[in-house]
Amino acid sequence: MWSMRADRTNLHSRRETNTVSSGERTRFAKSIPTQSGLDQAATSRLVLTYTVAEVDFVLESGSGEIDGTANPLTIDGQSSEEDAYSVDRNQSRTPERPSFPTIEHRVARETNALLSSRIYPEAREQTNCRSVGRDTGASASRPRTRSWPLRDPEEAYLLKHFADRISIFFDCTDRQQHFAVHIPYRARYCDTLFNAIMALSARHLSCTSNFDTFVSDHYYQACLETLIPSLNDLEVTMDDDLLAATVILRLLEEFDVPLAGSDLRGHSFGTKAFIQGPPPSATSTPSLRQAVYWSGLRQEIYNALSLQQAPDVDLSSLHSIFTALGPDAGDCAWANQAIAHCADVLLFSFGTGPRSAAVHEDLRKQNGQWTHNRPASFEPYFVGNEVGVAFPDIRFGSPWHAIGNQYITLAGILLSVHDPSIPTVGPLRRRLVQEADDQIRKGVLTVCGAALSNDSVPPVMVVGCMAIHLCGDRFTDRQEQDQLISVLTRTDHLHGWPTHALQRQLHDTWGMS
């Protein structure tokens, strides 16, 4: 096993320091349309829209299981190099870095590079990722293969950290664990994907420890330098490796933006998530593209809840597939059905479509039918009275079991909040509003209880934070308020998820000093 006790100062001294900060990324995204002079289609690709067109949906049927305990990056049977890099979060963070050339200069540089690549296509060929396997049919050219095995121990550490700790953000409803098992291998052939992995892994470490923030910025900039020119080629943007890189970078941006009403699209290159496609085909073989799609949909739900607006998705192609799901369908397909149902409820709650009592009742029935018809494996293996003071102890066997139940409960909360059958005036209003509030608070406590009981799964903790953001203001008991804050602080402490802004908002709402 390699010795990981290298001098980090020497490691970092080899890095470029002309990197892009989080604030500059936002200005970069906002500056592109006015700086580039490109047509609308090219501009849209330049700001990294999620054009997950012609998505080949594959609903996991339960076949082809793999041993989820196997770690493809374990070296010589050892578990991890993490101990060598373990640090105390309470240690001082890296000081603010000096100023570098303005974002406007970088906008001009990237735009000129893009325009040049349109005139000289051969200049673009060196940046595109090759397609591995049958995923896209794109004719992207193959770049020089990355030196393998890696020679930089820090890069090896970051790659293993991605597989061990971060991939679950994407694989939480994927039994095949594409991001943990396949993405690290595919990064060998795609510099853009490799740099996206390095950037996110380093950002996660800087959020959970005192790992150098410059490292993430270095890889982030390197990723953009190859990704932005590739976005001018529609075929290349359908390359699965580049699609995976986009959702990886968007998760990085979520770590940079607090869950408190901030528009994640603006911080994610001005993205606009178009997760659309033809009717899905139900096969028994999960694909990387399916994993990317569901990751993108969860990210869009997160953004929609943060802004309290409808997700920019088209779910019509999913309805016929999901209505045909039976108890024998795979567990991950059932979990994804719960996620799609939650997106449907968000469209009803915040969209421009009809908000009639009939539509609301139909969504209520779908919510109840999922709970009634789900496979028995979705039942928790342990239910206790309390975690802490207020939360039920609900333990699930797999991440997708916890996620599926959480999203169904979250959808139920939204349906209680946006119930058109509650009268706006009259003697029944107060009683019905009180009953709805009781159901909402119970749902929030259930989601948070599942989060704390399965706190090793970061997406489960994030859904708990989403429920608190949505309805935390409805809690008036001081003990319950303190427990909700504890969920937020624990999510930040364990997984680096930004909750400080939401904590401040709740303190102000509750009148807490």
C-alpha positions in Angstrom: 0.0 0.0 0.0 1.3 3.4 -0.8 2.4 5.7 1.9 0.0 8.6 2.0 1.9 10.7 4.5 3.3 13.0 1.8 4.0 16.6 2.5 0.8 18.3 1.4 2.6 21.6 1.1 4.9 20.1 -1.5 2.0 18.4 -3.2 0.0 21.7 -3.5 3.0 23.7 -4.6 2.9 21.9 -7.9 -0.7 23.1 -8.5 -1.6 26.2 -10.5 -2.9 29.0 -8.4 -4.8 30.9 -11.0 -8.1 29.3 -10.1 -11.7 30.3 -10.1 -13.6 31.1 -6.9 -17.3 30.3 -6.2 -18.4 33.9 -6.6 -16.4 34.2 -9.9 -18.2 31.2 -11.2 -21.5 32.9 -10.8 -20.3 36.0 -12.6 -18.8 33.8 -15.3 -22.1 32.1 -16.0 -24.0 35.5 -16.1 -21.4 37.1 -18.3 -21.3 34.6 -21.1 -24.5 35.7 -22.9 -23.4 39.3 -23.1 -19.7 38.6 -23.9 -19.8 35.8 -26.5 -22.0 37.0 -29.3 -22.9 33.4 -30.0 -26.3 32.2 -31.2 -28.8 31.2 -28.7 -28.3 27.5 -29.1 -24.5 27.7 -28.7 -24.9 30.0 -25.7 -27.2 27.6 -24.1 -24.7 24.8 -24.4 -21.9 27.2 -23.3 -23.7 27.8 -20.0 -24.0 24.0 -19.5 -27.8 23.4 -19.8 -28.8 19.9 -18.8 -29.8 18.7 -22.3 -30.4 15.1 -21.3 -32.2 14.5 -24.5 -33.1 11.0 -25.8 -32.6 9.6 -22.3 -32.8 5.8 -22.4 -34.7 5.1 -19.3 -34.0 1.7 -17.8 -36.1 0.6 -14.9 -34.1 -1.7 -12.7 -35.9 -5.0 -12.3 -34.0 -6.4 -9.4 -31.7 -8.6 -11.5 -28.0 -8.4 -11.9 -27.2 -7.5 -8.4 -23.6 -6.8 -7.5 -21.8 -7.0 -4.2 -22.1 -3.5 -2.9 -19.4 -4.1 -0.3 -16.7 -4.6 -2.9 -14.5 -1.6 -3.4 -12.8 -1.4 -6.7 -10.2 1.1 -5.5 -9.0 -0.8 -2.4 -5.3 -1.3 -2.7 -3.7 -4.5 -1.4 -6.8 -5.3 0.7 -6.4 -2.2 2.8 -9.5 -0.2 3.5 -8.5 3.4 2.9 -5.8 6.0 2.9 -8.2 8.4 4.6 -6.4 8.1 8.0 -3.3 9.7 6.6 -5.3 12.7 5.5 -7.7 12.8 8.5 -7.9 16.3 10.0 -9.8 18.2 12.6 -12.6 20.3 11.2 -12.1 22.8 14.0 -8.6 23.6 12.8 -8.3 26.9 11.0 -9.3 27.0 7.3 -7.2 28.1 4.4 -7.0 31.9 4.4 -8.5 34.0 1.6 -6.5 33.7 -1.5 -5.2 36.7 -3.4 -6.9 38.3 -6.4 -6.3 36.9 -9.9 -7.2 38.2 -13.3 -10.9 39.2 -13.5 -13.6 36.9 -14.6 -14.2 39.1 -17.6 -10.8 38.3 -18.9 -11.5 34.6 -18.5 -14.9 35.0 -20.2 -13.2 36.5 -23.2 -10.6 33.8 -23.2 -13.1 30.9 -23.0 -15.3 32.6 -25.7 -12.4 33.0 -28.1 -11.4 29.4 -27.5 -15.0 28.3 -28.3 -15.2 30.4 -31.4 -11.9 29.2 -32.6 -13.0 25.6 -32.1 -15.9 26.3 -34.4 -13.6 27.5 -37.1 -10.9 24.9 -36.5 -12.7 21.7 -35.5 -9.5 19.8 -35.2 -8.5 22.0 -32.3 -11.5 20.6 -30.4 -10.7 17.0 -30.9 -8.2 16.8 -28.2 -10.7 17.8 -25.5 -13.6 15.4 -26.2 -14.1 12.3 -24.2 -14.4 9.0 -26.0 -17.6 7.0 -25.6 -17.0 3.9 -23.5 -19.3 1.0 -24.6 -22.7 1.4 -26.2 -24.0 4.4 -24.2 -24.5 7.2 -26.6 -23.4 6.4 -30.1 -21.6 9.8 -30.1 -18.6 10.0 -32.4 -16.4 11.9 -29.9 -12.8 11.3 -30.5 -10.5 9.5 -28.0 -8.0 11.6 -26.1 -4.7 10.5 -24.8 -5.2 7.9 -22.1 -4.4 9.1 -18.7 -1.3 7.6 -17.1 -2.5 4.6 -15.1 -2.0 3.7 -12.4 -2.0 7.2 -11.0 1.4 8.5 -9.9 0.1 11.4 -7.7 -0.9 10.0 -4.2 -3.2 13.0 -3.6 -5.1 12.2 -6.8 -5.4 8.6 -5.8 -6.7 9.7 -2.4 -9.3 12.0 -4.0 -10.4 9.3 -6.5 -10.9 6.8 -3.6 -12.7 9.4 -1.5 -15.1 9.9 -4.4 -15.8 6.2 -4.6 -16.1 5.7 -0.9 -17.9 8.8 0.3 -19.3 10.9 -2.5 -20.7 8.4 -5.0 -23.6 7.6 -2.8 -25.0 11.0 -3.6 -25.6 9.7 -7.1 -26.0 6.0 -6.4 -28.7 6.2 -3.7 -31.3 4.6 -6.0 -28.9 2.7 -8.2 -28.3 -1.0 -7.2 -25.5 -1.2 -9.8 -23.6 1.7 -8.1 -22.5 3.2 -11.4 -20.8 6.2 -9.9 -18.9 4.2 -7.3 -17.9 1.3 -9.6 -17.8 2.5 -13.2 -17.2 6.3 -13.1 -13.7 6.0 -11.6 -12.7 3.6 -14.3 -14.2 5.8 -17.1 -12.4 8.8 -15.8 -9.2 7.1 -16.9 -10.2 7.9 -20.5 -11.9 11.3 -20.0 -10.0 14.3 -18.6 -13.1 16.3 -18.2 -14.7 13.6 -16.0 -11.5 13.0 -14.1 -11.2 16.7 -13.2 -14.8 16.9 -12.2 -14.3 14.0 -9.8 -11.1 15.6 -8.4 -12.9 19.0 -8.0 -15.9 17.6 -6.2 -13.9 15.2 -4.0 -11.6 18.1 -2.9 -14.5 20.4 -2.3 -16.2 17.8 -0.1 -13.0 17.3 1.9 -12.6 21.1 2.3 -16.2 21.2 3.6 -15.7 18.4 6.2 -12.1 19.2 7.1 -9.3 21.8 6.6 -8.4 20.3 3.2 -6.9 23.0 0.9 -9.7 24.7 -1.0 -7.2 25.7 -3.8 -7.1 22.0 -4.9 -10.8 22.0 -5.8 -10.6 25.3 -7.6 -7.6 24.0 -9.6 -9.5 21.0 -10.9 -12.7 22.9 -11.4 -10.9 25.3 -13.8 -9.2 22.4 -15.6 -12.6 20.7 -16.0 -14.2 23.9 -17.5 -11.3 24.4 -19.9 -12.2 21.1 -21.6 -15.9 21.0 -21.0 -16.9 24.4 -22.3 -15.5 23.8 -25.9 -17.1 20.4 -26.0 -20.5 21.9 -25.3 -20.5 23.5 -28.7 -20.9 20.0 -30.2 -24.4 18.5 -29.6 -23.2 15.0 -30.2 -20.4 15.4 -27.7 -22.9 16.7 -25.1 -24.7 13.4 -25.4 -21.6 11.6 -24.3 -22.4 9.8 -21.1 -19.0 10.8 -19.5 -19.7 14.5 -20.1 -23.3 14.1 -18.8 -21.9 12.5 -15.7 -19.4 15.4 -15.3 -22.2 17.9 -15.4 -24.2 16.3 -12.6 -20.9 16.0 -10.6 -20.2 19.7 -11.1 -23.7 20.6 -10.1 -23.4 18.7 -6.8 -20.2 20.7 -6.3 -22.2 23.9 -6.7 -24.8 22.6 -4.2 -22.0 22.3 -1.7 -21.2 26.0 -2.4 -24.8 27.3 -2.1 -26.8 27.2 1.1 -30.3 25.7 1.1 -32.1 29.0 1.9 -33.9 30.1 -1.2 -30.8 30.5 -3.4 -31.0 29.8 -7.1 -28.7 26.8 -7.7 -29.0 27.3 -11.4 -27.2 30.6 -11.2 -24.4 29.0 -9.3 -24.3 26.0 -11.6 -23.3 27.9 -14.7 -26.8 29.3 -15.1 -28.1 25.8 -15.7 -31.7 25.0 -16.7 -32.5 21.4 -16.2 -34.2 19.9 -19.2 -34.6 16.3 -18.2 -36.8 15.3 -21.1 -36.9 12.5 -23.7 -39.1 10.0 -25.5 -41.1 7.4 -23.7 -38.7 5.2 -21.7 -38.0 1.6 -22.5 -38.3 -0.8 -19.7 -35.4 -3.3 -19.8 -33.6 -5.3 -17.1 -30.2 -3.7 -17.6 -29.6 -0.4 -15.7 -27.3 2.0 -17.5 -25.0 4.9 -16.6 -27.4 7.3 -18.4 -30.3 6.2 -16.2 -28.1 6.9 -13.1 -27.2 10.3 -14.5 -30.9 11.1 -15.3 -32.2 10.2 -11.8 -29.3 12.2 -10.2 -30.2 15.2 -12.3 -33.9 14.9 -11.4 -33.1 14.8 -7.7 -30.9 17.9 -8.1 -33.8 19.7 -9.9 -36.2 18.7 -7.1 -33.7 20.1 -4.6 -33.4 23.4 -6.5 -37.2 23.6 -7.0 -37.8 23.1 -3.2 -35.1 25.7 -2.4 -36.8 28.3 -4.6 -40.4 27.0 -4.0 -41.0 26.8 -7.7 -42.0 24.1 -10.2 -39.2 21.9 -11.4 -38.4 22.4 -15.1 -39.0 18.8 -16.1 -41.4 16.8 -18.3 -42.6 13.8 -16.5 -45.3 12.8 -19.0 -43.2 10.0 -20.4 -42.8 8.4 -17.0 -46.5 8.0 -16.1 -47.3 5.0 -18.4 -44.2 3.1 -17.1 -44.8 3.8 -13.5 -48.5 3.0 -13.5 -47.5 -0.5 -14.7 -45.1 -1.2 -11.9 -45.9 -4.2 -9.9 -44.6 -5.6 -6.6 -42.1 -7.7 -8.6 -40.4 -4.6 -10.1 -36.9 -3.9 -8.6 -36.6 -1.8 -5.5 -34.7 0.9 -7.2 -37.5 1.3 -9.7 -40.0 1.8 -6.9 -37.7 4.4 -5.2 -37.4 6.3 -8.5 -41.2 6.2 -8.8 -41.4 7.9 -5.5 -39.0 10.6 -6.7 -40.9 11.1 -9.9 -44.2 11.4 -7.8 -42.6 14.0 -5.7 -41.6 16.0 -8.8 -45.2 15.6 -10.0 -46.5 17.0 -6.7 -44.1 20.0 -7.0 -45.4 20.7 -10.5 -48.9 20.7 -9.0 -47.9 22.9 -6.0 -45.8 25.5 -7.8 -46.6 25.1 -11.5 -49.0 27.0 -13.8 -51.3 24.0 -14.4 -54.7 23.4 -12.8 -54.7 23.2 -9.0 -58.1 21.6 -8.8 -59.4 19.5 -6.0 -59.7 16.6 -8.4 -56.0 16.7 -9.4 -55.0 17.0 -5.8 -57.2 14.0 -4.9 -55.6 12.0 -7.7 -52.1 12.8 -6.4 -53.2 11.8 -2.9 -54.4 8.4 -4.2 -51.1 7.9 -6.0 -49.2 8.7 -2.8 -51.3 6.2 -0.8 -51.0 3.5 -3.5 -47.3 3.7 -3.5 -47.2 3.0 0.2 -49.8 0.2 -0.1 -48.3 -1.5 -3.1 -44.5 -1.1 -2.5 -42.5 -4.3 -2.0 -42.1 -5.5 1.6 -38.4 -4.7 1.5 -39.3 -1.0 1.9 -40.5 -1.7 5.4 -38.0 -0.5 8.0 -36.2 -3.3 9.8 -36.4 -1.3 13.1 -38.9 1.3 14.4 -38.2 2.8 17.8 -39.9 5.6 19.8 -37.5 8.5 19.5 -34.1 9.6 18.2 -33.3 12.6 20.4 -36.5 14.2 21.7 -38.9 14.5 18.9 -37.9 12.1 16.1 -39.0 8.5 15.5 -36.2 6.0 15.0 -36.8 4.5 11.5 -34.0 2.3 10.2 -33.9 1.0 6.6 -31.8 -1.8 5.0 -30.7 0.1 1.9 -30.3 3.7 0.8 -33.0 3.4 -1.9 -35.5 2.1 0.8 -34.9 5.2 2.9 -35.0 7.6 -0.1 -38.2 6.1 -1.5 -40.1 6.4 1.8 -38.7 9.9 2.4 -39.7 11.3 -1.0 -43.2 9.8 -0.6 -43.5 11.5 2.8 -42.1 14.7 1.4 -44.8 14.6 -1.4 -47.4 14.1 1.3 -46.2 17.1 3.1 -46.5 19.2 0.0 -50.0 17.9 -0.7 -51.1 19.0 2.8 -49.5 22.4 2.4 -51.2 22.9 -1.0 -54.7 21.5 -0.4 -57.3 23.3 -2.4 -60.1 21.6 -0.4 -59.3 23.7 2.7 -61.7 26.7 2.6 -60.3 30.2 2.7 -63.0 31.5 5.0 -65.8 30.0 7.1 -66.2 28.1 10.4 -64.4 24.9 9.1 -61.2 26.7 8.1 -59.5 26.9 11.5 -60.1 23.2 12.2 -59.0 22.0 8.8 -55.9 24.2 8.9 -54.9 22.8 12.3 -55.4 19.3 11.1 -53.2 20.0 8.0 -50.5 21.5 10.2 -50.5 18.5 12.5 -50.0 16.2 9.5 -47.3 18.5 8.1 -45.3 18.5 11.4 -45.7 14.7 11.7 -44.4 14.3 8.2 -41.4 16.5 8.9 -40.6 14.6 12.1 -40.8 11.3 10.2 -38.5 12.5 7.4 -36.0 13.8 9.9 -36.2 10.7 12.0 -35.3 8.6 9.0 -32.5 11.0 8.3 -31.0 10.7 11.8 -31.5 6.9 11.9 -29.7 6.5 8.6 -27.2 9.3 8.9 -24.4 7.5 7.1 -26.3 8.1 3.8 -25.8 11.7 3.0 -28.8 12.1 0.5 -31.1 10.9 3.3 -29.8 13.6 5.5 -30.3 16.2 2.7 -33.9 15.2 2.3 -34.4 15.8 6.0 -33.0 19.3 5.5 -35.3 19.9 2.6 -38.3 19.1 4.8 -37.1 21.5 7.5 -36.6 24.2 4.9 -40.1 23.6 3.6 -42.1 23.6 6.8 -39.7 24.3 9.8 -41.6 27.6 10.4 -44.7 25.6 11.5 -42.9 24.4 14.7 -43.6 26.4 17.8 -42.3 24.1 20.6 -38.8 25.1 21.6 -37.6 21.6 22.2 -38.7 20.5 18.7 -37.1 23.6 17.2 -33.8 22.7 18.8 -34.1 19.2 17.5 -34.7 20.5 13.9 -31.5 22.7 14.2 -29.6 19.6 15.4 -30.5 17.8 12.1 -29.1 20.7 10.2 -25.9 20.9 12.2 -25.4 17.2 12.0 -25.8 17.2 8.3 -23.2 19.9 8.0 -20.8 18.2 10.4 -21.0 14.7 8.9 -21.3 15.5 5.2 -20.3 19.1 4.7 -23.8 20.2 3.5 -24.3 23.9 3.8 -27.1 24.6 6.3 -25.9 27.8 8.1 -28.1 30.2 6.1 -31.1 28.0 6.8 -30.3 27.9 10.5 -30.1 31.7 10.6 -33.5 32.0 8.8 -35.1 29.6 11.3 -33.7 31.4 14.3 -35.1 34.7 12.9 -38.4 33.1 12.2 -38.7 31.5 15.7 -37.4 34.7 17.4 -34.4 32.8 18.8 -31.3 34.8 19.7 
